Amino acid sequence: MKQTVYTASPESQQIHVWALSSQGELTLVQVVDVPGQVQPMVISPDKRFLYVGVRPEFRVIAWRITPDDGRLTEAGVAALPGSPTHISTDHQGKYLFSASYNSGCVSVTSLANDGLPGDTVSLVEGLEGCHSANISPDNRTLWVPALKQDRICLFTLSDDGALVAQNPAEVATVEGAGPRHMAFHPNQQYAYCVNELNGSVDVWELKDPYGKIECVQTLDIMPPDFSDTRWAADIHITPDGRHLYTCDRTASIITIFSVSEDGSVLAVEGYQPTETQPRGFNVDHSGKYLIAAGQKSHHIAVYQINGVQGLLEEKGRYAVGQGPMWVVVNAH
Ligand SMILES: O=C1O[C@H](COP(=O)(O)O)[C@@H](O)[C@H](O)[C@H]1O
């Protein structure tokens, strides 16, 4: 398996394309100048495209991925109704979701058969601090955390791309939590949401049908002696579902959790100091490496994931333009 890592650096308006070796080393393949401040990124399910959200003109740009070495060529562009804070696609690659914190909305962009973005087919407004859009593993429910409203809204994705509020239409976090980013367990039974403002992670049990969604555990992501302002950002799980990671930007740490066999229980295993102000990170497809971006260190660091605890061992760090904040990994 070959892997390519893409990092987005909005201050220098660049995407860096890296080859990730099986030993965890990165080799720079290409530096792409982007027409705009590039922030969120996602790879299409068929791995043909890297979609990126840019500003100050709110747009999604599709970059065609060369299968051999992961290099990018610009392929298409479409307007977005709000500043893209987070983008993702459904599992069939028919729709692209864009969550906008500043515009308080989530939108759905159609992806044509050729994979290129087209019109906005659905827009839901009034989601204050809308921070991400996360399609469930069965491709049915879009989970949309509204950070300033302490709720995660639940929509059914229709065949035509419409977002239909479910019943119940939302789940609530505790007051002041600030739900932000999410990850799903591979067994499809549990979702995990990192809460930016109170520095916690919630475990949501998914029942089918989605009539009863329950928060079955809440854990602190910060060390017991931490007393500064909490500022959590990202969350990812390994492909085998055994290790979960979150990050906090004030402390510049990655918190390491082990996950019980069935996905229902998390346990803190440790805290890894990392690049300054880690806003985005990701786990590779082998589950062996984690790559974290330091928005203020202007570097990314690669960690090897070790043992049953999933502890992190730094393998290397690399300069990556200015203000890196997003990392995605493609396997080809
Ligand atoms: O992480 C954060 O994200 C929001 C939204 O960011 P943006 O990149 O879409 O403007 C930001 O405003 C918030 O302060 C911060 O904690």
The ligand as a Gaussian input file, in Angstrom:
#p B3LYP/6-31G(d) Opt

LIG

0 1
 O      -11.245000      26.551000      16.009000
 C      -11.916000      27.500000      15.877000
 O      -12.696000      27.582000      14.758000
 C      -13.620000      28.628000      14.607000
 C      -13.984000      28.756000      13.154000
 O      -12.868000      28.857000      12.403000
 P      -12.841000      29.312000      10.927000
 O      -11.492000      28.868000      10.495000
 O      -13.927000      28.664000      10.175000
 O      -12.978000      30.812000      10.921000
 C      -13.032000      29.850000      15.226000
 O      -13.678000      30.996000      14.967000
 C      -12.870000      29.564000      16.700000
 O      -12.498000      30.691000      17.397000
 C      -11.802000      28.575000      16.842000
 O      -11.646000      28.110000      18.119000

